[in-house]
Amino acid sequence: MAVYVDAAIWKWAGRNWCHLMADDVAELHRFAARLGVNRLVYQGPPRTSAPHYDITAYERSRAILLGAKACTREEIVAVFRRVRVKNGKVARPKRPDPLTSGLAGNPR
């Protein structure tokens, strides 16, 4: 089994981020634990359709040293398609608009 990381090109909170993915969810969690990434930052169904961790560029460098395969965008998309869970992402129900659904109450 393999673990993969793409390029850290996503900017957020003053850092560059990337995706850590694996062929198997158990392997993904084991690798993330070895890397020191808290399980609370795991993203998977029902929030996302493909199990992964978002990690920083620093963590990416360490992941590669631990044996993760550096991937191009095309390669990580192929991994995403391979590991995604069909119907894994559950859409949140939309809140009714209080102005159009009668929930705003009676204006006085």
Number of C-alpha atoms within 10 A of each C-alpha: 7 13 21 23 28 22 16 19 13 13 11 9 6 6 13 16 21 20 22 26 28 26 17 13 15 10 15 22 20 13 21 23 12 11 15 12 17 11 12 7 12 17 15 17 17 15 13 16 19 23 25 26 23 19 21 20 20 12 19 25 14 14 23 14 11 13 12 20 17 18 16 13 12 10 14 20 13 12 19 19 13 12 18 18 16 10 11 15 15 11 10 8 6 6 6 10 10 10 9 8 9 10 10 10 9 6 4 3
